[in-house]
Each structure stands twice: as structure tokens, then as C-alpha cells.
Amino acid sequence: MALKPKQKALIEAILAYPAAPHTELAEIVGINRNTITQWKRMPEFQEELDKRLKEIWKDSEAIAVMNMRKLASEGNFQANKY
């Protein structure tokens, strides 16, 4: 089953505001806060959230590696420690 637009919007809100409480996320998306708990229990919702988290992690990791290489090429060899 494909996610509904508000479910996708909730995933993006969770990613944008990871420390936000359910009440704030619900207000951003325009849903009831109890709906968040229900959706989080859905396997397809959890799979999509996990997929998006992995995408973000992969992008962040690539950026970090690129920045460390740049620093090392500029003579900052402390970057190689990480």
C-alpha cells in the first residue's frame, strides 16, 4: 500500500524536526497527534521512514568524507584521524 500525502509529509517533518514532540509534528502536518502513533505502527510507514533515514545518512556520510579529503589535501592532516 502506498503512503498517503499526509503520511509522506509526516516523514519529512520527522526528518526536519527530529526532536519535535508529536503535538508539534501533528500541527505541522495538520493531523491529530494520536494519528502519528497509529501511523508509526504501520510497517509500510516504518519502512519508508527507515528508507529516508538511510538516504540522509548516506548523503551525510559522503559529504563528511569529501570534506575530510579536502581538508587533508589542504594540509590539515588532523582530518585523517577521523
FENQUI-V635758 format. One line per field, one symbol per residue. ss: DSSP state (A for helix, B for strand, O for the rest). phi: phi as a letter, one per 40 degrees, with the letter a starting at -180 (. if undefined). Layout:
BEGIN
ss: ???
phi: ???
END
This chain:
BEGIN
ss: OOOOAAAAAAAAAAAAOOOOOAAAAAAAAOOOAAAAAAAAOOAAAAAAAAAAAAAAAAAAAAAAAAAAAAAAAOOOAAAAAO
phi: .cccdcccccdcccccbccccdcccccccgbccccdccccccdcccccccccccccccccccccccccccccccgccccccc
END
